[in-house]
Amino acid sequence: MKNLTFKKIKGALPFVLIDILAICLTYLVTVFAFYIWEFDVNINEILIALPFIVLAHFIAYLLAGVYGMLTEYFGFEDFIRIAFATIAVNVLIVVFLLVTKMTFMYKTAYFFIVFLEIGFVVFPRILKRVINYFKINWDWNKALGRRTLIIGAGSAGEQVVKEIYRNKDLNNMPMCFLDDDEEKHGKRLMGIKIAGRLSELDYYLDLYRIEEVIIAVKDFPRKRLQEISETVTRRNIRFKRLSGIVEDLGEWRPIISDIRIEDLLNREEIVLDNENIEKYIENEIVLVTGGGGSIGSELCRQIADCHPKQLIIFDIYENNAYAIQQELLRKFKKENKSLDLHVWIGSVYNKERVHRLFETFKPTVVFHAAAYKHVPLMEDSAVEAVRTNVIGTYNVSSIANEFNVKKFVMVSSDKAVRSTNVMGATKRYAELIVQEQQNHSTSTKFSAVRFGNVLGSNGSVIPLFKTQIADGGPITVTHPEIRRYFMTIPEAVGLILQCGVFANGGEVFILDMGEPVKITDLAEKMIRLAGLKPNEDIKIEFIGLRPGEKLYEELLVDGEHENQCQTPHEKIFIEKQRDVRIDELNLDKIFQELEKLTNEEVKVCLAATIPTYNRNGNGVKQDQYIDD
């Protein structure tokens, strides 16, 4: 401890010397002022008292942590600390003069001395920032930074400007703030003018020739974000926002990041019944298969927050499983919370491994997210798709039935509806297996959840477009008119958990996802968000539909369809299912002959079991479908 204190003092020695000079200079200026005003002052007494005054200031500054400050980030809180310590010392000196009747200084002079000392002590500490400020503004005046408009002239806006000053990676030149608080208009924050309100955005974008806009408002309304995005991206202006705060060297610093395309989709975010979800998960032993994937890992995150008795992650890919394991352990350690977490590596098509997993942990709730999902890849690897998506689902569901699991929820896909590809057909196959398991279940409630494309998941279109834009293009789109439904990963997982609450056995849950998004529009918006022009800076190329790919995905919800039932949640529906017989599933053939079948023979086998599978565009008519 002594060594630590000594190191601190040694490191702060230049400022200790500066403070001594500042205090001595204060008294010198004060004495000089008294001579001008013709007041008598005993210089000898002041010289005798001065070392003790300096010592008192040094002790006060040391106790107040003044010598532990980072002068590069000197701020208002540091100023208050110095001011408080200085005032406290001078109050003690005045009290000392009153008690001892000493007269080396007029007591009323300390009103003057306090302000002078604070100024002399603070100025050297802010000198570097003042120099940097002028240097930065000089650089900006040479047009080295992007002309930037900041929305929000509050504490968050101040933090954004400070981060721009100190972060060499940010190449911005703040031109003005916009804020709807009219009392701020015409004033300045960090030397930058607060010009007007948000409704005048168009005018100020033109006036200041803005090249980048930063949102510096916490919890900015999504609707307004979309409106501003339309204005900004139409002009090919970069668009960013304050997305969070991170601790760096003991100081909280803002994170300024690109606007996510997820924030700009024209659809309402799904609101879920979190209280009942937590009650459903609390104190249960929860197994997540495919727990390292995009959906599986988010399932693990949300389940962990619901206080399960145990959480078991099962995944074939060790890197993903390890990543989510370490993330959860770090989070719970940081929050001083406990989590009974177990990770097993293995495949769902290895029945012995799955059985041993159930024997070891005896899970009470199972979320089955393990699956192959990439449509074009599965067209050429149909055997693997069946092995994991069909046999794997049978293994996990039948063993769950054997161990009397309370609830089993399978993650399905909108591509299971009248599928034109292997992946969708195997997902529909898996749904039928789950329904058949429900027929002879004594205690387990089986259900499946269908939803559309998930934004930001591994292999999804948005990460692909981001990479292509970063590479300078082109962006590849399969067809000018292709459309897809989208939701965020947290929404998808929240839906899965919510459906687990509603499940009574045998349901296929589906979501009203609103209107589908045109992929070409999505690509153009992402290009504009990067401050670039579609088909000028970044080309959009149409490469043709891939094998098994539909131009339009099937609507997930038809509110007037007789086979749709609404749940307590207005966005979640149940598709009524017929009873499924075991002999319809042709599982014996799959188990016995799969390894001998060619890729095309597997597709034939799938089409025989799943009549709604429109293989190579040659499926049966809709009125012939027997499994919908």
C-alpha positions as CSV (number, residue, x, y, z in Angstrom):
1,M,0.0,0.0,0.0
2,K,2.9,2.4,0.9
3,N,4.6,1.5,-2.4
4,L,1.4,2.2,-4.3
5,T,0.9,5.6,-2.7
6,F,4.6,6.4,-3.3
7,K,4.2,5.5,-7.0
8,K,1.1,7.7,-7.3
9,I,2.9,10.7,-5.8
10,K,5.9,10.1,-7.9
11,G,3.8,9.9,-11.1
12,A,1.9,13.1,-10.1
13,L,5.1,15.0,-9.0
14,P,5.0,17.5,-11.9
15,F,1.5,18.5,-10.8
16,V,2.5,18.7,-7.2
17,L,5.2,21.2,-8.1
18,I,2.7,23.1,-10.3
19,D,0.3,23.2,-7.4
20,I,3.0,24.6,-5.1
21,L,3.8,27.3,-7.6
22,A,0.0,28.0,-8.0
23,I,-0.5,28.5,-4.3
24,C,2.6,30.7,-4.0
25,L,1.5,32.7,-7.0
26,T,-1.9,33.2,-5.5
27,Y,-0.5,34.7,-2.3
28,L,2.0,36.8,-4.4
29,V,-0.9,38.2,-6.5
30,T,-2.9,38.9,-3.3
31,V,0.0,40.7,-1.6
32,F,0.6,42.8,-4.8
33,A,-3.1,43.7,-4.8
34,F,-2.9,44.8,-1.2
35,Y,0.0,47.1,-2.0
36,I,-1.9,48.7,-4.9
37,W,-4.9,49.2,-2.5
38,E,-2.5,50.4,0.2
39,F,-3.3,47.8,2.8
40,D,-0.6,46.8,5.3
41,V,0.6,43.2,5.0
42,N,3.3,41.4,7.0
43,I,5.3,39.7,4.3
44,N,7.5,37.9,6.9
45,E,4.5,36.2,8.6
46,I,3.2,35.2,5.2
47,L,6.5,33.6,4.2
48,I,6.5,31.7,7.6
49,A,2.9,30.5,7.1
50,L,3.2,29.7,3.4
51,P,5.0,26.2,3.7
52,F,2.2,25.1,6.1
53,I,-0.5,26.4,3.8
54,V,1.2,24.5,0.9
55,L,1.4,21.3,3.0
56,A,-2.3,21.6,3.9
57,H,-3.3,22.0,0.3
58,F,-1.1,19.0,-0.7
59,I,-2.8,16.8,2.0
60,A,-6.3,17.9,1.0
61,Y,-5.6,17.3,-2.8
62,L,-4.1,13.9,-2.0
63,L,-7.1,12.8,0.1
64,A,-9.5,14.1,-2.6
65,G,-7.8,12.0,-5.3
66,V,-6.6,15.0,-7.3
67,Y,-3.3,13.4,-8.1
68,G,-4.9,10.3,-9.5
69,M,-6.8,12.2,-12.2
70,L,-6.2,11.5,-15.9
71,T,-5.6,15.0,-17.2
72,E,-6.3,13.9,-20.8
73,Y,-10.0,13.3,-19.7
74,F,-10.3,16.2,-17.2
75,G,-13.9,17.0,-16.8
76,F,-16.5,18.8,-14.7
77,E,-16.4,16.1,-11.9
78,D,-12.6,16.7,-11.6
79,F,-13.1,20.4,-11.4
80,I,-15.6,20.0,-8.6
81,R,-13.2,17.8,-6.7
82,I,-10.4,20.4,-6.9
83,A,-12.8,23.2,-6.0
84,F,-14.2,21.3,-3.0
85,A,-10.7,20.5,-1.6
86,T,-9.5,24.1,-2.1
87,I,-12.5,25.6,-0.4
88,A,-12.2,23.1,2.5
89,V,-8.5,24.0,3.1
90,N,-9.2,27.7,3.0
91,V,-12.1,27.4,5.4
92,L,-9.8,25.7,7.8
93,I,-7.2,28.4,7.4
94,V,-9.9,31.1,8.2
95,V,-11.0,29.1,11.3
96,F,-7.3,28.9,12.3
97,L,-7.0,32.7,12.0
98,L,-10.1,33.2,14.1
99,V,-8.9,30.8,16.8
100,T,-5.3,31.9,17.0
101,K,-5.8,35.6,16.4
102,M,-2.9,35.5,13.9
103,T,-2.9,38.3,11.3
104,F,-0.6,37.1,8.5
105,M,-3.6,37.5,6.1
106,Y,-6.9,39.3,6.1
107,K,-9.8,36.8,6.6
108,T,-11.9,38.5,4.0
109,A,-9.1,38.1,1.5
110,Y,-9.9,34.4,1.3
111,F,-12.9,35.1,-0.8
112,F,-10.5,36.3,-3.4
113,I,-7.8,33.7,-2.7
114,V,-10.1,30.7,-3.1
115,F,-11.1,31.7,-6.7
116,L,-7.6,32.5,-7.6
117,E,-6.2,29.2,-6.3
118,I,-8.9,27.2,-8.1
119,G,-8.0,28.9,-11.4
120,F,-4.3,28.5,-11.0
121,V,-4.6,24.8,-10.0
122,V,-7.1,23.9,-12.7
123,F,-5.6,25.7,-15.7
124,P,-2.5,23.6,-16.1
125,R,-4.7,20.5,-16.0
126,I,-7.0,21.6,-18.8
127,L,-4.2,23.2,-20.9
128,K,-3.6,20.0,-22.9
129,R,-7.3,19.7,-23.7
130,V,-7.5,23.4,-24.7
131,I,-4.5,22.9,-27.1
132,N,-6.1,19.7,-28.5
133,Y,-9.4,21.5,-28.9
134,F,-7.8,24.2,-31.1
135,K,-5.7,21.6,-32.9
136,I,-8.7,19.5,-33.7
137,N,-10.7,22.5,-34.9
138,W,-7.7,23.6,-37.0
139,D,-7.7,20.1,-38.5
140,W,-11.4,20.3,-39.1
141,N,-11.1,23.7,-40.7
142,K,-8.8,22.0,-43.2
143,A,-11.8,19.7,-44.0
144,L,-10.2,16.5,-42.7
145,G,-13.4,15.3,-41.0
146,R,-16.9,14.4,-42.2
147,R,-19.3,17.3,-41.6
148,T,-21.5,15.9,-38.9
149,L,-24.9,16.8,-37.4
150,I,-25.7,15.5,-34.0
151,I,-29.3,14.9,-32.9
152,G,-29.8,15.4,-29.2
153,A,-28.1,18.3,-27.3
154,G,-28.2,16.6,-23.8
155,S,-25.7,14.7,-21.7
156,A,-25.5,12.0,-24.4
157,G,-24.8,14.5,-27.1
158,E,-22.0,16.0,-24.9
159,Q,-20.5,12.5,-24.5
160,V,-20.6,11.9,-28.3
161,V,-18.7,15.1,-28.9
162,K,-16.1,14.3,-26.2
163,E,-15.6,10.9,-27.9
164,I,-15.2,12.5,-31.3
165,Y,-12.5,14.8,-29.7
166,R,-10.5,11.9,-28.1
167,N,-11.0,9.0,-30.5
168,K,-8.6,9.1,-33.4
169,D,-10.6,6.5,-35.3
170,L,-13.6,8.8,-35.6
171,N,-13.2,11.2,-38.5
172,N,-16.0,13.7,-37.7
173,M,-16.3,17.5,-37.7
174,P,-19.4,18.4,-35.6
175,M,-21.2,21.3,-37.3
176,C,-24.4,21.6,-35.2
177,F,-26.9,20.0,-32.8
178,L,-30.6,19.6,-33.4
179,D,-32.9,19.3,-30.4
180,D,-36.6,19.7,-29.9
181,D,-36.1,21.6,-26.6
182,E,-36.6,25.2,-27.8
183,E,-34.9,26.7,-24.7
184,K,-31.6,25.3,-26.0
185,H,-31.9,26.8,-29.5
186,G,-29.2,29.4,-30.2
187,K,-27.0,28.2,-27.3
188,R,-23.8,26.1,-27.6
189,L,-22.8,22.8,-26.2
190,M,-19.1,22.0,-26.2
191,G,-18.7,25.1,-28.4
192,I,-21.1,23.7,-31.0
193,K,-24.3,25.5,-31.9
194,I,-27.7,24.1,-31.1
195,A,-29.3,25.1,-34.3
196,G,-33.0,24.0,-34.2
197,R,-35.5,21.2,-34.0
198,L,-35.6,17.8,-35.7
199,S,-38.4,18.8,-38.0
200,E,-35.9,21.2,-39.6
201,L,-33.5,18.4,-40.4
202,D,-33.8,18.9,-44.2
203,Y,-32.8,22.6,-44.0
204,Y,-29.8,22.0,-41.8
205,L,-28.5,19.1,-43.8
206,D,-28.4,21.5,-46.8
207,L,-27.1,24.5,-44.8
208,Y,-24.1,22.7,-43.3
209,R,-23.6,20.3,-46.2
210,I,-23.8,17.4,-43.8
211,E,-22.0,14.1,-44.6
212,E,-22.9,12.2,-41.4
213,V,-25.7,12.2,-38.8
214,I,-25.3,10.8,-35.3
215,I,-28.3,10.1,-33.0
216,A,-27.3,10.9,-29.5
217,V,-30.5,10.1,-27.7
218,K,-31.1,7.1,-25.6
219,D,-34.2,5.0,-26.4
220,F,-34.9,7.0,-29.6
221,P,-38.4,6.1,-30.8
222,R,-38.3,3.6,-33.7
223,K,-40.9,5.4,-35.7
224,R,-38.9,8.7,-35.6
225,L,-35.7,6.7,-36.4
226,Q,-37.3,5.4,-39.5
227,E,-38.5,8.9,-40.6
228,I,-35.0,10.3,-40.1
229,S,-33.5,7.4,-41.9
230,E,-35.7,8.1,-45.0
231,T,-34.4,11.7,-45.0
232,V,-30.8,10.8,-44.4
233,T,-30.4,7.8,-46.7
234,R,-32.2,9.5,-49.5
235,R,-29.2,11.9,-49.6
236,N,-26.6,9.1,-49.2
237,I,-25.5,10.5,-45.8
238,R,-23.9,8.2,-43.3
239,F,-26.1,7.4,-40.3
240,K,-24.9,6.4,-36.8
241,R,-26.2,6.3,-33.3
242,L,-25.1,6.2,-29.7
243,S,-25.6,2.5,-29.1
244,G,-24.2,2.0,-25.6
245,I,-21.6,2.8,-23.0
246,V,-18.4,0.9,-22.3
247,E,-15.9,1.2,-19.4
248,D,-12.4,2.1,-20.5
249,L,-9.5,2.8,-18.1
250,G,-12.0,3.5,-15.3
251,E,-14.1,5.9,-17.4
252,W,-17.4,5.3,-19.2
253,R,-17.2,6.1,-22.9
254,P,-19.9,6.0,-25.5
255,I,-20.1,3.5,-28.3
256,I,-20.9,5.2,-31.7
257,S,-22.0,2.6,-34.2
258,D,-23.8,2.3,-37.5
259,I,-27.6,2.2,-37.5
260,R,-28.7,-1.4,-37.8
261,I,-30.9,-2.3,-40.6
262,E,-33.0,-4.2,-38.0
263,D,-34.0,-0.8,-36.5
264,L,-35.4,0.4,-39.8
265,L,-37.7,-2.4,-40.9
266,N,-41.2,-1.1,-41.2
267,R,-42.8,-3.4,-38.6
268,E,-43.7,-3.3,-35.0
269,E,-41.5,-5.3,-32.6
270,I,-43.3,-8.2,-30.9
271,V,-44.2,-7.6,-27.3
272,L,-44.1,-10.8,-25.1
273,D,-45.4,-11.8,-21.7
274,N,-42.0,-12.0,-20.0
275,E,-43.5,-12.6,-16.6
276,N,-45.2,-15.9,-17.6
277,I,-42.2,-16.9,-19.6
278,E,-40.0,-16.5,-16.6
279,K,-42.5,-18.5,-14.4
280,Y,-42.4,-21.2,-17.1
281,I,-38.6,-21.6,-17.1
282,E,-37.9,-20.9,-13.4
283,N,-36.5,-23.9,-11.5
284,E,-36.7,-26.2,-14.6
285,I,-33.9,-28.3,-16.0
286,V,-33.7,-26.9,-19.6
287,L,-32.0,-28.6,-22.5
288,V,-31.2,-26.6,-25.7
289,T,-30.1,-28.7,-28.7
290,G,-28.1,-26.7,-31.2
291,G,-27.4,-24.3,-28.3
292,G,-24.4,-22.7,-30.0
293,G,-26.2,-21.5,-33.1
294,S,-27.8,-18.2,-33.8
295,I,-31.2,-19.1,-32.4
296,G,-29.9,-21.6,-29.9
297,S,-27.4,-19.2,-28.3
298,E,-30.0,-16.5,-27.9
299,L,-32.3,-19.1,-26.4
300,C,-29.6,-19.9,-23.9
301,R,-29.2,-16.2,-23.0
302,Q,-32.9,-15.6,-22.4
303,I,-33.4,-18.8,-20.6
304,A,-30.4,-18.1,-18.3
305,D,-32.1,-14.8,-17.3
306,C,-35.3,-16.8,-16.3
307,H,-33.5,-18.6,-13.4
308,P,-33.6,-22.2,-14.5
309,K,-32.5,-24.9,-12.1
310,Q,-30.0,-26.1,-14.7
311,L,-29.2,-25.1,-18.3
312,I,-27.7,-27.8,-20.6
313,I,-26.3,-26.8,-24.0
314,F,-25.9,-29.6,-26.6
315,D,-24.2,-28.8,-29.9
316,I,-22.0,-30.6,-32.5
317,Y,-19.8,-27.5,-33.1
318,E,-17.5,-27.0,-30.1
319,N,-16.4,-23.5,-31.0
320,N,-20.0,-22.1,-30.9
321,A,-20.8,-24.0,-27.7
322,Y,-17.6,-22.8,-26.0
323,A,-18.4,-19.2,-27.1
324,I,-21.9,-19.1,-25.5
325,Q,-20.6,-21.0,-22.5
326,Q,-17.9,-18.4,-21.8
327,E,-20.3,-15.5,-22.5
328,L,-22.8,-16.7,-20.0
329,L,-20.2,-17.5,-17.3
330,R,-18.6,-14.0,-17.7
331,K,-22.0,-12.3,-17.5
332,F,-23.2,-14.1,-14.4
333,K,-19.8,-13.8,-12.6
334,K,-19.9,-10.0,-13.3
335,E,-23.4,-9.8,-12.0
336,N,-22.5,-11.9,-8.9
337,K,-25.2,-14.4,-9.9
338,S,-25.1,-18.2,-10.1
339,L,-25.9,-20.3,-13.1
340,D,-25.7,-24.1,-13.2
341,L,-24.5,-24.5,-16.7
342,H,-23.4,-27.7,-18.5
343,V,-22.1,-28.0,-22.1
344,W,-22.0,-31.3,-24.0
345,I,-20.7,-31.8,-27.4
346,G,-22.4,-34.3,-29.7
347,S,-24.9,-34.8,-32.5
348,V,-28.6,-35.2,-32.3
349,Y,-28.4,-38.1,-34.8
350,N,-26.2,-40.1,-32.3
351,K,-29.0,-41.7,-30.3
352,E,-26.8,-43.2,-27.7
353,R,-25.2,-39.9,-26.9
354,V,-28.6,-38.2,-26.7
355,H,-29.9,-41.0,-24.4
356,R,-26.9,-40.6,-22.1
357,L,-27.5,-36.8,-22.0
358,F,-31.1,-37.4,-20.8
359,E,-30.0,-40.0,-18.3
360,T,-27.4,-37.7,-16.8
361,F,-29.5,-34.5,-16.5
362,K,-33.1,-35.6,-16.8
363,P,-34.2,-32.3,-18.4
364,T,-37.8,-31.2,-17.8
365,V,-38.0,-28.7,-20.7
366,V,-36.4,-29.2,-24.1
367,F,-35.9,-26.7,-26.9
368,H,-34.9,-28.5,-30.1
369,A,-33.0,-26.0,-32.3
370,A,-30.4,-28.3,-33.8
371,A,-30.8,-28.4,-37.5
372,Y,-29.2,-27.8,-40.9
373,K,-30.9,-24.7,-42.3
374,H,-29.0,-23.4,-45.4
375,V,-31.3,-24.0,-48.4
376,P,-28.8,-24.2,-51.3
377,L,-26.3,-26.3,-49.4
378,M,-28.9,-28.9,-48.4
379,E,-30.0,-29.3,-52.0
380,D,-26.6,-31.0,-52.6
381,S,-26.4,-32.7,-49.2
382,A,-29.9,-34.2,-48.8
383,V,-28.6,-37.2,-46.8
384,E,-27.1,-34.9,-44.1
385,A,-30.2,-32.8,-44.0
386,V,-32.4,-35.9,-43.3
387,R,-29.9,-37.4,-40.9
388,T,-29.9,-34.2,-38.7
389,N,-33.3,-32.6,-39.3
390,V,-35.4,-35.8,-39.4
391,I,-33.5,-38.6,-37.6
392,G,-32.1,-36.1,-35.1
393,T,-35.6,-34.8,-34.3
394,Y,-36.9,-38.3,-33.9
395,N,-34.1,-39.2,-31.5
396,V,-34.5,-36.2,-29.3
397,S,-38.3,-36.2,-29.3
398,S,-38.7,-40.0,-28.7
399,I,-36.2,-39.9,-25.8
400,A,-37.9,-36.8,-24.4
401,N,-41.1,-38.9,-24.4
402,E,-39.3,-41.8,-22.7
403,F,-38.1,-39.5,-19.9
404,N,-41.5,-37.8,-19.5
405,V,-40.2,-34.3,-20.3
406,K,-42.8,-31.7,-19.4
407,K,-42.6,-29.7,-22.7
408,F,-40.8,-30.2,-25.9
409,V,-40.6,-27.2,-28.4
410,M,-39.1,-27.7,-31.8
411,V,-37.8,-24.8,-33.8
412,S,-39.3,-25.0,-37.3
413,S,-39.3,-22.7,-40.4
414,D,-41.7,-21.0,-42.8
415,K,-39.9,-23.0,-45.5
416,A,-41.8,-26.1,-44.1
417,V,-44.9,-24.7,-45.7
418,R,-45.4,-26.3,-49.2
419,S,-41.6,-26.5,-49.5
420,T,-39.7,-26.4,-52.8
421,N,-36.4,-27.4,-51.1
422,V,-34.9,-30.2,-49.1
423,M,-34.4,-28.1,-46.0
424,G,-38.1,-27.1,-45.8
425,A,-39.2,-30.6,-46.5
426,T,-37.1,-32.0,-43.7
427,K,-38.5,-29.4,-41.4
428,R,-42.0,-30.4,-42.3
429,Y,-41.0,-34.0,-41.8
430,A,-39.7,-33.0,-38.3
431,E,-43.0,-31.3,-37.5
432,L,-44.9,-34.5,-38.4
433,I,-42.6,-36.5,-36.2
434,V,-43.3,-34.2,-33.3
435,Q,-47.0,-34.5,-33.9
436,E,-46.8,-38.3,-34.0
437,Q,-44.9,-38.3,-30.7
438,Q,-47.8,-36.3,-29.1
439,N,-50.2,-39.1,-30.1
440,H,-48.8,-41.6,-27.7
441,S,-47.4,-39.2,-25.1
442,T,-48.6,-39.7,-21.5
443,S,-47.1,-36.5,-20.0
444,T,-45.0,-34.6,-22.6
445,K,-46.5,-31.7,-24.5
446,F,-45.0,-31.5,-27.9
447,S,-45.2,-28.4,-30.2
448,A,-43.3,-26.7,-33.0
449,V,-42.8,-23.0,-33.8
450,R,-42.5,-21.6,-37.3
451,F,-41.1,-18.2,-38.2
452,G,-39.4,-16.5,-41.1
453,N,-35.9,-15.3,-41.8
454,V,-33.9,-14.1,-38.8
455,L,-31.9,-10.9,-39.1
456,G,-28.2,-11.2,-38.3
457,S,-28.2,-15.0,-38.0
458,N,-25.3,-17.0,-39.4
459,G,-25.6,-17.1,-43.2
460,S,-28.5,-14.6,-43.3
461,V,-28.7,-11.9,-46.0
462,I,-27.7,-8.9,-43.9
463,P,-24.2,-10.1,-42.8
464,L,-23.7,-11.1,-46.4
465,F,-24.7,-7.7,-47.7
466,K,-22.5,-6.0,-45.1
467,T,-19.5,-8.0,-46.2
468,Q,-20.2,-7.3,-49.9
469,I,-20.5,-3.5,-49.2
470,A,-17.2,-3.6,-47.2
471,D,-15.5,-5.3,-50.2
472,G,-16.8,-2.6,-52.5
473,G,-19.6,-4.7,-54.0
474,P,-21.3,-5.9,-55.9
475,I,-24.3,-6.9,-53.8
476,T,-25.8,-10.1,-55.1
477,V,-29.6,-10.6,-55.1
478,T,-31.2,-13.7,-56.6
479,H,-34.2,-11.9,-58.2
480,P,-35.5,-8.3,-58.5
481,E,-38.9,-9.3,-57.0
482,I,-37.8,-11.8,-54.3
483,R,-39.4,-11.0,-50.9
484,R,-39.0,-12.4,-47.4
485,Y,-40.4,-12.1,-43.9
486,F,-38.0,-10.9,-41.3
487,M,-37.7,-10.7,-37.5
488,T,-34.8,-10.1,-35.1
489,I,-33.1,-13.0,-33.2
490,P,-34.4,-11.8,-29.8
491,E,-37.9,-11.6,-31.2
492,A,-37.7,-15.1,-32.7
493,V,-36.4,-16.5,-29.4
494,G,-39.0,-14.6,-27.4
495,L,-41.6,-16.2,-29.7
496,I,-40.3,-19.7,-29.1
497,L,-40.4,-19.1,-25.3
498,Q,-43.9,-17.6,-25.4
499,C,-45.2,-20.6,-27.4
500,G,-43.7,-22.9,-24.8
501,V,-46.0,-21.2,-22.3
502,F,-49.0,-21.6,-24.6
503,A,-48.2,-25.2,-25.6
504,N,-50.8,-27.8,-24.6
505,G,-49.6,-30.5,-27.0
506,G,-49.6,-31.0,-30.8
507,E,-49.6,-27.4,-31.9
508,V,-47.7,-25.7,-34.7
509,F,-47.4,-22.1,-33.7
510,I,-47.0,-19.5,-36.4
511,L,-46.5,-15.7,-36.2
512,D,-48.2,-12.8,-38.0
513,M,-45.0,-11.1,-39.3
514,G,-46.7,-8.3,-41.2
515,E,-45.7,-7.6,-44.8
516,P,-42.7,-9.3,-46.5
517,V,-39.7,-7.2,-47.3
518,K,-38.4,-6.8,-50.8
519,I,-34.7,-7.9,-50.8
520,T,-33.8,-5.3,-53.4
521,D,-35.1,-2.5,-51.2
522,L,-33.2,-3.9,-48.3
523,A,-30.0,-3.9,-50.3
524,E,-30.5,-0.3,-51.5
525,K,-31.2,0.9,-47.9
526,M,-28.0,-0.8,-46.6
527,I,-25.9,0.8,-49.3
528,R,-27.4,4.2,-48.5
529,L,-26.8,3.7,-44.8
530,A,-23.1,3.3,-45.6
531,G,-23.2,6.8,-47.3
532,L,-23.0,5.3,-50.8
533,K,-25.2,5.3,-53.9
534,P,-26.9,2.1,-55.1
535,N,-25.7,1.1,-58.6
536,E,-23.1,3.9,-58.6
537,D,-20.8,3.3,-55.7
538,I,-22.1,-0.3,-55.1
539,K,-23.6,-2.3,-57.9
540,I,-26.6,-4.7,-57.3
541,E,-26.4,-7.8,-59.4
542,F,-29.2,-10.3,-60.0
543,I,-27.9,-13.8,-60.1
544,G,-31.0,-15.9,-60.5
545,L,-32.9,-18.0,-58.0
546,R,-30.9,-20.8,-56.3
547,P,-31.9,-24.4,-56.3
548,G,-35.0,-24.9,-54.2
549,E,-35.5,-21.2,-53.6
550,K,-39.0,-19.6,-53.8
551,L,-39.6,-16.1,-55.2
552,Y,-42.2,-15.5,-52.4
553,E,-42.4,-17.4,-49.1
554,E,-45.8,-18.6,-48.1
555,L,-47.8,-16.4,-45.8
556,L,-47.4,-17.6,-42.3
557,V,-50.8,-16.4,-41.2
558,D,-54.1,-16.3,-43.0
559,G,-56.5,-14.8,-40.5
560,E,-59.6,-16.1,-42.3
561,H,-58.4,-19.6,-42.8
562,E,-60.4,-22.1,-41.0
563,N,-57.3,-23.9,-39.8
564,Q,-56.0,-20.9,-37.9
565,C,-56.7,-20.3,-34.2
566,Q,-55.5,-17.2,-32.3
567,T,-53.7,-17.5,-28.9
568,P,-53.9,-15.1,-26.0
569,H,-51.2,-13.2,-27.9
570,E,-52.5,-11.2,-30.9
571,K,-49.5,-12.0,-33.1
572,I,-49.3,-15.7,-32.4
573,F,-51.6,-18.3,-34.1
574,I,-51.9,-22.0,-34.0
575,E,-52.2,-24.0,-37.2
576,K,-54.5,-26.9,-36.5
577,Q,-52.9,-30.3,-37.2
578,R,-54.5,-33.6,-38.1
579,D,-53.4,-36.8,-36.3
580,V,-50.3,-38.4,-37.8
581,R,-49.9,-42.2,-37.9
582,I,-46.4,-43.7,-37.4
583,D,-46.7,-45.7,-40.6
584,E,-47.1,-42.5,-42.7
585,L,-43.6,-41.4,-41.7
586,N,-41.7,-44.2,-43.4
587,L,-39.1,-44.1,-40.7
588,D,-38.1,-47.7,-41.1
589,K,-37.0,-46.9,-44.7
590,I,-35.1,-43.8,-43.6
591,F,-33.3,-45.6,-40.8
592,Q,-32.4,-48.7,-42.9
593,E,-31.6,-47.2,-46.3
594,L,-30.5,-43.6,-45.8
595,E,-26.8,-44.3,-46.1
596,K,-27.3,-46.2,-49.4
597,L,-29.4,-43.5,-51.1
598,T,-28.1,-41.0,-53.6
599,N,-28.9,-37.3,-53.2
600,E,-31.7,-37.5,-55.8
601,E,-33.1,-40.7,-54.2
602,V,-33.3,-39.0,-50.9
603,K,-35.4,-36.2,-52.5
604,V,-37.7,-38.9,-54.0
605,C,-38.0,-40.5,-50.6
606,L,-38.9,-37.1,-49.0
607,A,-41.5,-36.4,-51.7
608,A,-43.2,-39.8,-51.0
609,T,-43.5,-38.9,-47.3
610,I,-44.1,-35.2,-47.6
611,P,-46.6,-34.7,-50.5
612,T,-46.5,-31.0,-50.0
613,Y,-42.8,-31.0,-51.0
614,N,-42.8,-29.6,-54.5
615,R,-39.6,-31.2,-55.7
616,N,-38.1,-29.5,-58.7
617,G,-41.3,-27.7,-59.2
618,N,-43.3,-30.9,-59.8
619,G,-45.3,-31.2,-56.7
620,V,-49.0,-32.2,-56.4
621,K,-51.8,-29.6,-56.3
622,Q,-52.7,-27.9,-53.1
623,D,-56.0,-29.7,-52.7
624,Q,-54.2,-33.0,-52.7
625,Y,-52.0,-32.1,-49.7
626,I,-52.7,-34.6,-46.9
627,D,-50.2,-33.2,-44.3
628,D,-51.3,-29.6,-44.1
